[in-house]
């Protein structure tokens, strides 16, 4: 919550110092970002291909599983409705 002293202090602050402060913070952020990105261990192209293959196979297996479950459940529900109608 802003107090009267904080509001008066921000009103007396020149606009140029706010812009300079923003530029300084942005520059520091970019420098920190570059430092963190330099420490990242990037996967090799063969690792990317193999993990992508695993993901694609898993997607198709899950799709097939859910298709089978959908067919079985829909037939089960149809039999229940046919029994009571």
ABEGO torsion letter per residue (X at the ends): XBBAAAAAAAAABBAAAAAAAAAAAAAAAAAAAAAAAAABBBBBAAAAAAAAAAAAAAAAAAAAAAAAAAAAAAAAAAAAAAAAX
